[in-house]
Amino acid sequence: MCGITGIMSFNLVGKFNKIHISAATRAIEKRGPDFQDVYADEWVGLGHRRLSIIDTSSVAHQPMWDESKRYCIIFNGEIFNYRELREGLAKDGITFFSQSDTEVLLKLYIREREACLPKLNGFFSFCIYDKAEQTLFIARDRFGIKPLLYLFDDNKFIFASEMKAILQYGIEKDIDFASLHTYLQLNYIPAPATIFKNVKKLLPGHYITVRSNQLEIKQYYEIPYAANGQLSTIGYDDAKEKLKALLDDSVKRRLVADVPLGAFLSGGIDSSVITGLASKHKPDLHTFSIGFRDEKFFDETEYARLVAKHFKTEHTVFSLTNDDLYAHVHDILNYIDEPFADSSTINVFILSKETRKHATVALSGDGADELLAGYNKHAAFYRMLHPGLKENAASALLPLLKLLPQSRSNALTNKIRQLVRFGEGKRLSPSERYWRWASFADEDEANLLLNNSVGRSFTSEYLQRKNSLIKNVPDNYSMNDILLADVQMVLPNDMLTKVDLMSMAQGLEVRVPFLDYNVVNFIFSLPDDYKINASLRKRILQDAFRDMLPPELYNRPKKGFEVPLLKWFRKEMKSLITDDLLSKKFIEEQNIFSYPEIEKLKKQLFSSNPGDVHARIWGLVVFQWWWRKTI
């Protein structure tokens, strides 16, 4: 797990940008605190920051060359099946000078070129430079666990693990207003777009070849699922056993490390399953959870302790007050290098920071909700497919429900908020409903926030991107269609981005066993009702591990991994919002947003019916802080 960056110059103009390779590498030092090195020749520069996990010796440092000095690799991630791949290469007479997975990846590529990618079980973004042919080969893992951004123009090709490294090359910083419009709805920017017009994200499961001044992008993996296609005929009981075996294999593969390893344990089903499986293979497993002393509605530490006791792990709870959470807000805002406003970023930042004091690697349960229908919206989509009296009543009573207080801060107002969203979504087509339920604001609300000087020249580009993201939700959708859309949009662009950015800010590697491609491929072969029915979400996962987990985990409400934004905004952050970042003076000088619309949001924030406005305000705070720092 590391940070990478590089540049290939096509002419003398591009060559000038190459002088920034060292600064770009230093910009991502938190991703790799153990070692830094840079390679540069006349046209190419490669930089690497290392977090030593497998083969921590200096012989495994990067940039790493093969013995011929023709091929050079910089690599971010882990290849969990590297030992099997190494054995296969050794049988063919290939020799090794290290015990690292990096060298195995390099030599597998030298032998098989892009055909190596389907053989890799892991998470990664990497670049291999062929000095003889003057080419770069860059690939990203199947599900987007590791990031990769790039810029390509007539003069150069630049790439990096994070935007902060890209910015070191002195690029033009032209805001992409189609991206901003999307961000104002989702609170993140889906790939391949970024906040800048000239910078892109490589999509998961894709690779890039750069030769001279030509760039070619190809896809090497997609989830083997066809809408309305033939699903597996495996029986439910057999499917449970196969899922257990696949997950156990996945966890076992992800326990390989030459440094201390632990697991995040929230007390939910997903992390508890991972903890239970890991504890079978690692009896001294250390688990970590975060608790909220001031927010009992969101606190799950009693369940985490229960699971830790059940599996006899060494458990550490980081019990935090709202003041503890708030103390980290400025550090997080300063680290974010592209507008990204999932507020649970704060929790992941603190959990990673505290965990890093005990371990360098942590397993997590990320991905299970998207794969197996674990969210409230999945239950809502299921109810849309199987409507009854309650579902029709929610739509009929929508005008009345909208008059009632809505907020995430307690169970009653949160339920009213959910019913309003359900009623609004029921009136939309399935694809538009999916987009609306993934958003905190609709298109009209986002449009109103942007002032007239921005114009609407981005509208066609925005609609094209949006339609691409929701194309997998047909009118006659199944639940598998919804889950596929989540794995392609929400998972890589929100959940995995959050975990990578905040864990790597602490030099902590987080591994996600649910996203082993064998597990994902199998899950998408299963019928809808194996995953969700009228009474149970993540059905097959819950049933498969029912005998392994404490019974208290079942039939309990799912809690969000949230922070008390509403309280902060009304107290600690009130001055920052009202007198600074969202003040009339700042908004008018900036000339991006409509102040009358901003003022409406601020009034709603301090009203008795805030709804989801705190999420929209947080999105604006993050953008404004980023804009001031970056632009």
C-alpha positions in Angstrom: 0.0 0.0 0.0 1.6 3.2 -1.2 1.3 6.3 -3.2 2.4 6.7 -6.8 2.8 9.5 -9.3 4.5 10.0 -12.7 4.8 11.9 -15.9 5.6 11.2 -19.5 6.6 14.2 -21.6 5.9 14.4 -25.3 7.8 17.6 -26.1 9.9 20.3 -24.5 6.8 22.0 -23.0 5.8 18.8 -21.3 9.4 18.2 -20.3 9.3 21.4 -18.2 6.5 19.9 -16.0 8.8 16.9 -15.2 10.8 19.0 -12.8 7.9 18.7 -10.4 8.1 15.0 -9.9 9.8 15.2 -6.5 7.3 17.7 -5.2 4.4 15.6 -6.4 5.9 12.6 -4.7 6.3 14.4 -1.4 2.7 15.6 -1.6 1.5 12.1 -1.0 3.9 11.2 1.8 1.1 10.2 4.2 0.3 7.3 1.9 3.8 6.0 2.3 5.7 7.2 5.4 8.4 4.5 5.2 10.4 5.4 2.1 10.4 7.7 -0.9 12.3 7.5 -4.2 12.1 9.1 -7.6 13.3 8.0 -11.1 13.7 10.5 -13.9 15.2 10.2 -17.4 14.9 12.6 -20.3 11.1 12.2 -20.9 9.7 10.2 -18.0 9.5 10.7 -14.2 8.2 8.2 -11.7 7.7 8.8 -7.9 6.8 6.3 -5.1 6.0 6.6 -1.5 6.1 3.3 0.4 4.1 1.9 3.2 6.0 -1.4 3.9 3.6 -4.3 4.3 5.1 -7.4 2.5 8.9 -7.8 2.4 9.7 -4.7 4.4 13.4 -4.8 3.4 15.1 -2.2 1.2 15.3 -4.7 -1.7 11.6 -4.2 -2.2 11.7 -0.4 -2.5 10.3 1.3 -5.5 10.6 2.4 -8.3 11.6 -1.2 -8.9 13.5 -2.4 -12.0 13.8 -5.9 -13.4 17.3 -7.2 -13.9 17.5 -6.1 -17.5 16.8 -2.5 -16.5 14.2 -2.3 -19.2 11.0 -2.4 -17.1 10.3 -0.3 -14.0 7.2 -0.5 -11.7 5.6 1.7 -9.2 2.7 0.0 -7.4 0.0 1.0 -4.9 -1.8 -2.0 -3.3 -1.4 -5.7 -2.6 -1.6 -8.8 -4.7 -2.9 -11.5 -2.3 -2.3 -14.5 -4.6 1.3 -13.4 -5.3 2.8 -16.6 -3.8 0.8 -18.8 -6.2 1.7 -16.6 -9.1 5.4 -16.6 -8.0 5.4 -20.4 -7.9 4.1 -20.6 -11.4 6.7 -18.1 -12.7 9.5 -20.0 -10.9 8.5 -23.2 -12.6 9.1 -21.5 -15.9 12.6 -20.6 -14.8 12.0 -17.0 -13.7 14.1 -15.9 -10.8 13.4 -13.4 -8.0 15.6 -11.1 -5.9 13.0 -10.2 -3.3 10.0 -11.7 -1.4 7.7 -8.9 -2.5 4.4 -9.0 -4.4 5.7 -6.0 -6.4 8.4 -8.0 -8.1 5.9 -10.9 -8.9 3.6 -8.3 -10.5 6.4 -6.8 -12.5 7.6 -10.2 -13.9 4.1 -11.4 -14.5 3.5 -8.3 -16.7 6.8 -8.7 -18.5 5.8 -12.3 -19.5 2.1 -11.7 -20.2 1.5 -7.9 -20.6 -2.2 -7.0 -20.1 -3.2 -10.6 -19.9 -1.7 -10.6 -16.4 -4.6 -8.5 -15.0 -7.3 -11.2 -14.8 -4.9 -13.4 -12.8 -4.4 -10.8 -10.0 -6.4 -11.2 -6.8 -6.0 -8.0 -4.9 -6.4 -4.2 -5.0 -4.1 -2.0 -6.9 -3.2 0.9 -9.1 0.2 0.5 -10.8 2.4 1.8 -13.6 5.0 -0.1 -15.5 7.4 1.8 -17.7 9.0 0.0 -20.7 12.1 2.0 -21.3 12.9 0.3 -24.6 9.5 1.0 -26.2 8.9 4.3 -24.3 5.5 3.2 -23.1 3.5 3.4 -19.8 1.1 0.7 -18.8 -1.3 1.7 -16.0 -4.1 -0.4 -14.4 -6.7 -0.1 -11.7 -8.3 -2.9 -9.7 -11.7 -4.4 -10.6 -13.8 -2.4 -8.1 -11.9 0.8 -7.6 -10.5 0.1 -4.1 -7.3 2.0 -5.0 -7.5 5.4 -6.8 -5.8 6.6 -10.0 -6.2 10.1 -11.5 -4.6 11.3 -14.7 -4.2 14.2 -17.1 -3.5 13.9 -20.8 -2.9 16.7 -23.2 -0.7 17.5 -26.2 2.4 17.9 -24.1 2.3 15.3 -21.4 0.6 12.5 -19.5 0.4 12.9 -15.7 -1.0 10.4 -13.2 -1.1 10.0 -9.4 -2.9 8.3 -6.5 -4.3 11.6 -5.3 -5.3 15.0 -6.7 -2.8 16.8 -4.4 0.1 15.2 -6.4 -1.5 16.2 -9.7 -1.7 19.8 -8.6 2.0 19.9 -7.9 2.7 19.8 -11.7 1.3 23.3 -12.1 -1.8 22.3 -14.1 -4.6 24.6 -15.1 -7.4 24.6 -12.5 -10.6 25.0 -14.6 -13.6 23.9 -12.6 -15.9 21.4 -14.4 -19.4 22.8 -13.6 -21.0 19.5 -14.7 -19.0 17.9 -11.9 -20.0 20.6 -9.5 -23.6 20.2 -10.4 -23.4 16.5 -9.7 -21.5 17.1 -6.5 -24.2 19.4 -5.2 -26.6 16.5 -5.5 -24.5 13.5 -4.4 -21.8 15.1 -2.2 -19.1 13.4 -4.4 -18.0 13.3 -8.0 -18.3 9.9 -9.8 -15.5 8.7 -12.1 -14.3 9.3 -14.7 -15.0 13.0 -13.9 -13.2 15.1 -11.4 -13.7 18.7 -10.2 -11.3 19.8 -12.9 -12.0 19.7 -16.6 -8.6 18.3 -17.6 -8.2 15.7 -14.8 -9.9 12.3 -15.0 -10.2 9.2 -12.9 -9.4 5.8 -14.4 -12.5 3.7 -14.1 -12.3 0.5 -12.1 -11.4 -2.6 -14.1 -9.7 -0.5 -16.8 -6.1 0.0 -18.0 -4.3 2.7 -19.9 -1.5 2.4 -22.4 0.5 5.6 -23.3 2.7 5.4 -26.3 4.3 8.6 -27.8 1.5 11.1 -27.5 -1.3 8.5 -27.9 -3.5 7.3 -25.0 -5.6 4.1 -25.2 -8.0 3.0 -22.5 -9.5 -0.5 -22.3 -11.7 -2.5 -20.0 -10.4 -5.8 -18.7 -13.1 -6.7 -16.2 -16.8 -6.3 -15.7 -19.1 -8.0 -13.3 -20.5 -11.1 -15.1 -24.1 -10.1 -14.9 -26.6 -9.5 -17.6 -29.9 -7.8 -16.8 -32.8 -10.3 -17.1 -30.1 -12.9 -17.9 -29.7 -16.5 -16.6 -28.9 -16.6 -12.9 -27.5 -19.6 -11.0 -29.8 -22.4 -10.2 -27.9 -23.3 -7.0 -30.2 -24.0 -4.1 -30.3 -21.6 -1.2 -28.6 -23.9 1.3 -25.8 -24.8 -1.1 -25.4 -21.1 -1.9 -25.0 -20.3 1.8 -22.2 -22.9 2.1 -20.4 -21.7 -1.0 -20.6 -18.1 0.2 -19.1 -19.1 3.6 -16.3 -20.9 1.8 -15.5 -18.1 -0.6 -15.5 -15.5 2.2 -13.3 -17.7 4.4 -10.8 -18.0 1.5 -10.9 -14.3 0.9 -10.3 -13.4 4.6 -7.4 -16.0 4.8 -5.8 -14.4 1.7 -6.0 -11.0 3.3 -4.2 -12.0 6.5 -0.8 -12.1 4.7 1.4 -9.3 6.1 4.8 -8.7 7.6 3.4 -6.0 9.9 0.8 -5.9 12.7 -2.8 -6.6 11.4 -6.2 -6.1 12.9 -9.8 -5.6 12.0 -12.4 -2.8 12.2 -15.4 -4.1 14.3 -18.5 -1.9 14.3 -20.8 -4.5 15.8 -22.8 -4.9 12.6 -23.2 -8.1 10.7 -20.6 -7.3 8.0 -17.6 -6.5 10.2 -18.6 -9.2 12.7 -18.5 -11.9 9.9 -15.1 -10.7 8.9 -13.9 -10.7 12.5 -15.2 -14.2 13.1 -13.5 -15.6 10.0 -10.3 -13.8 10.7 -10.1 -15.0 14.3 -10.2 -18.6 13.1 -6.9 -18.1 11.3 -5.4 -15.5 13.6 -6.1 -16.3 17.3 -4.4 -13.1 18.5 -6.6 -10.8 16.3 -6.8 -7.2 17.5 -10.2 -5.5 16.8 -11.0 -1.8 16.9 -14.3 0.2 17.1 -15.3 3.8 17.5 -18.1 4.9 19.9 -20.0 8.1 20.5 -20.6 9.0 24.1 -22.8 11.9 23.3 -24.7 10.3 20.4 -26.2 7.0 21.8 -28.6 6.8 18.8 -25.5 6.1 16.6 -23.4 4.2 19.1 -22.9 0.5 18.5 -20.0 -0.3 20.8 -22.0 -2.6 23.0 -22.5 -4.9 20.1 -18.8 -4.6 19.1 -17.8 -5.6 22.6 -20.2 -8.5 22.5 -18.7 -9.8 19.2 -15.1 -9.3 20.4 -15.9 -11.3 23.5 -17.6 -14.0 21.5 -14.5 -14.4 19.2 -12.0 -13.7 22.0 -10.3 -10.9 20.2 -8.1 -8.2 21.8 -10.6 -5.3 21.5 -10.0 -1.6 21.7 -12.9 0.9 21.8 -12.1 4.6 20.9 -14.9 6.3 22.8 -15.3 9.8 21.6 -17.3 12.9 22.5 -18.6 15.4 20.0 -15.7 17.6 20.9 -13.3 14.9 20.0 -15.0 14.5 16.6 -15.1 18.2 16.0 -11.4 18.6 16.9 -10.5 16.7 13.7 -12.7 18.6 11.3 -10.1 21.1 10.1 -7.4 18.4 9.6 -9.8 16.5 7.4 -10.9 19.6 5.4 -7.3 20.4 4.8 -6.5 16.9 3.6 -9.4 16.6 1.1 -8.0 17.5 -2.3 -11.2 17.3 -4.3 -14.7 18.2 -3.0 -15.9 15.1 -1.1 -18.6 15.4 1.5 -19.6 12.1 3.0 -19.7 13.2 6.6 -18.7 9.8 7.9 -15.3 10.6 6.6 -14.7 12.1 10.0 -15.3 8.8 11.7 -13.1 6.9 9.4 -10.3 9.4 9.8 -10.4 9.1 13.6 -10.8 5.3 13.6 -7.9 5.0 11.2 -5.8 7.4 13.2 -6.3 5.5 16.5 -6.0 2.0 14.8 -2.7 3.0 13.3 -1.2 3.2 16.8 -1.7 -0.5 17.1 -1.7 -1.9 13.5 -0.5 -1.1 10.0 -3.2 -3.2 8.3 -7.0 -3.5 9.1 -9.7 -5.7 7.6 -13.1 -4.1 7.1 -16.6 -5.1 6.1 -17.0 -2.6 3.3 -18.9 -3.7 0.2 -21.4 -6.0 1.8 -24.2 -3.5 1.9 -23.9 -2.7 -1.8 -23.5 -6.4 -2.8 -26.3 -7.8 -0.7 -28.9 -5.1 -0.3 -28.1 -3.8 3.2 -29.3 -0.2 2.9 -32.7 1.4 3.6 -33.0 2.3 0.0 -32.7 -1.3 -1.0 -35.7 -2.2 1.3 -37.5 0.8 -0.3 -36.8 -0.5 -3.9 -38.0 -4.0 -2.8 -41.2 -2.5 -1.5 -41.6 -0.7 -4.8 -41.5 -4.1 -6.5 -43.9 -5.6 -4.0 -46.3 -2.6 -3.1 -49.0 -2.9 -0.6 -51.3 -0.6 1.5 -48.4 1.1 3.4 -46.5 1.9 0.2 -49.5 3.5 -1.5 -50.3 5.4 1.7 -46.8 6.9 1.8 -47.4 8.4 -1.6 -51.0 9.6 -0.8 -49.9 11.2 2.5 -46.9 12.9 1.1 -48.3 16.5 1.3 -49.1 15.9 5.0 -45.8 14.2 5.7 -43.8 17.1 4.3 -45.3 19.4 6.9 -43.9 17.3 9.8 -40.4 17.7 11.2 -37.7 15.7 9.4 -34.2 15.1 10.7 -31.7 12.3 11.1 -31.1 13.2 14.7 -33.7 10.9 16.3 -35.7 7.8 15.4 -39.1 9.5 14.8 -38.0 12.5 12.7 -35.7 10.2 10.8 -38.6 7.9 9.9 -40.7 10.8 8.7 -37.7 11.9 6.6 -37.5 8.4 5.1 -41.2 8.3 4.3 -41.1 11.6 2.5 -38.1 10.4 0.4 -40.1 7.2 -0.3 -43.2 9.0 -1.4 -41.2 11.4 -3.6 -39.3 8.5 -5.2 -42.5 6.5 -5.9 -43.6 9.2 -8.4 -40.4 8.8 -10.5 -39.2 6.2 -13.1 -36.9 3.6 -11.6 -33.7 5.1 -13.0 -34.7 8.6 -11.8 -35.7 7.2 -8.5 -32.3 5.6 -8.1 -30.6 8.9 -8.8 -32.9 10.7 -6.4 -32.4 8.3 -3.6 -28.6 8.4 -4.1 -28.8 12.2 -3.7 -29.3 14.9 -1.0 -30.7 17.4 -3.5 -32.6 17.1 -6.8 -31.5 18.6 -10.1 -33.6 21.7 -9.7 -32.3 22.4 -6.2 -28.7 22.0 -7.5 -29.5 24.3 -10.4 -30.9 27.0 -8.2 -27.7 27.0 -6.1 -25.6 28.0 -9.1 -25.8 31.6 -10.0 -26.5 33.0 -13.5 -22.9 33.7 -14.3 -22.1 30.0 -14.3 -24.6 29.5 -17.1 -26.0 26.2 -18.2 -23.4 25.2 -20.8 -22.7 22.1 -18.8 -26.2 20.7 -18.9 -25.8 18.3 -21.8 -22.5 17.0 -20.4 -24.1 16.6 -17.0 -27.1 14.6 -18.4 -24.8 12.4 -20.5 -22.8 11.5 -17.4 -25.9 11.0 -15.3 -27.5 8.7 -17.9 -24.3 6.6 -18.1 -24.4 6.2 -14.3 -28.1 5.1 -14.1 -28.2 3.1 -17.4 -28.2 -0.2 -15.5 -31.6 0.6 -13.9 -34.3 -0.3 -16.5 -38.0 0.3 -16.1 -38.5 -3.4 -15.4 -35.7 -3.5 -12.9 -34.7 -6.3 -10.5 -33.0 -5.8 -7.2 -29.8 -7.1 -8.9 -30.0 -4.1 -11.2 -30.0 -1.8 -8.3 -27.1 -3.5 -6.6 -25.1 -3.4 -9.9 -25.7 0.3 -10.1 -24.5 0.7 -6.5 -21.3 -1.3 -7.0 -20.5 0.8 -10.1 -21.4 4.2 -8.7 -21.8 4.5 -4.9 -19.2 1.9 -3.9 -16.1 3.2 -5.7 -16.9 6.9 -5.7 -18.2 7.3 -2.2 -17.5 4.4 0.2 -14.2 3.2 -1.1 -12.9 6.7 -1.8 -13.8 7.6 1.8 -11.9 4.6 3.3 -8.9 5.0 1.0 -8.5 8.7 1.5 -8.9 8.7 5.3 -7.0 5.5 6.1 -4.1 6.5 3.9 -4.0 9.9 5.5 -2.8 7.9 8.5 -0.6 5.4 6.7 -3.0 2.6 7.4 -3.9 -0.1 4.8 -7.5 -1.3 4.8 -8.4 -4.6 3.2 -11.9 -5.5 2.1 -12.6 -9.3 1.9 -16.2 -8.8 0.6 -14.6 -7.4 -2.6 -12.6 -10.4 -3.6 -13.7 -10.9 -7.2 -14.6 -14.5 -6.6 -17.1 -13.4 -3.9 -18.5 -10.6 -6.1 -18.9 -12.8 -9.1 -20.7 -15.4 -7.1 -23.1 -13.0 -5.4 -24.1 -11.5 -8.7 -25.0 -15.0 -10.0 -27.6 -15.4 -7.2 -31.4 -14.6 -7.5 -32.7 -11.4 -5.9 -34.6 -13.2 -3.1 -31.3 -14.8 -1.8 -30.3 -11.2 -0.9 -33.5 -9.5 0.3 -37.1 -10.3 1.1 -39.9 -8.5 2.8 -38.4 -9.1 6.3 -34.6 -9.4 5.8 -31.8 -7.6 4.1 -28.5 -9.3 3.4 -30.5 -12.4 3.8 -28.0 -15.0 2.6 -25.2 -13.4 4.6 -27.2 -13.3 7.8 -28.4 -16.9 7.4 -25.1 -18.3 6.3 -23.3 -17.1 9.5 -26.2 -17.3 11.9 -24.6 -20.2 13.8 -21.3 -18.4 14.0 -22.5 -15.0 15.3 -24.0 -13.9 18.6 -27.8 -14.0 18.4 -28.1 -10.5 19.8 -26.8 -9.1 16.4 -30.0 -10.2 14.7 -33.3 -8.3 14.5 -31.7 -5.0 15.6 -31.9 -1.7 13.7 -29.1 -0.8 11.3 -27.3 2.4 12.5 -25.6 4.9 10.3 -21.9 5.7 10.6 -22.8 9.3 11.1 -21.6 12.4 12.9 -23.6 15.2 14.7 -23.4 17.7 11.9 -26.6 19.4 12.8 -25.5 20.2 16.3 -22.1 21.4 15.1 -23.6 23.7 12.5 -25.9 25.3 15.1 -23.1 25.7 17.6 -19.4 25.2 17.1 -19.4 25.9 13.3 -22.1 28.5 13.2 -19.7 31.4 12.8 -17.7 29.6 10.1 -20.9 29.0 8.1 -22.8 32.2 8.6 -19.9 34.8 8.8 -17.3 33.2 6.6 -17.7 30.3 4.1 -21.4 30.9 3.4 -21.4 34.6 4.1 -23.0 37.1 1.6 -19.6 38.7 1.1 -17.7 35.5 0.3 -20.5 34.1 -1.9 -20.8 37.2 -4.0 -17.0 37.7 -4.4 -16.6 34.0 -5.4 -19.4 34.4 -8.0 -20.3 30.7 -8.3 -23.4 30.3 -6.0 -26.7 32.2 -5.7 -26.7 33.8 -2.3 -30.5 34.0 -1.9 -30.6 30.1 -2.3 -27.7 29.8 0.2 -29.6 32.0 2.6 -32.7 29.7 2.3 -30.5 26.7 3.2 -29.1 28.5 6.3 -32.6 29.4 7.4 -33.7 25.8 7.1 -30.6 24.7 9.0 -31.7 26.7 12.1 -35.4 25.8 11.7 -37.4 23.1 13.5 -37.6 21.1 10.2 -34.0 20.7 8.9 -34.6 17.5 6.9 -31.3 16.6 5.1 -30.2 20.2 4.9 -27.1 19.5 7.1 -25.8 17.2 4.4 -26.2 19.9 1.8 -24.6 22.5 4.1 -21.7 20.1 4.7 -21.3 19.7 1.0 -21.0 23.5 0.6 -18.6 23.8 3.5 -16.3 21.2 2.1 -16.4 22.9 -1.4 -15.8 26.4 0.0 -12.9 25.2 2.2 -11.4 23.4 -0.8 -12.0 26.3 -3.2 -10.3 28.8 -0.8 -7.3 26.4 -0.3 -6.9 25.3 -3.9 -8.3 27.9 -6.3 
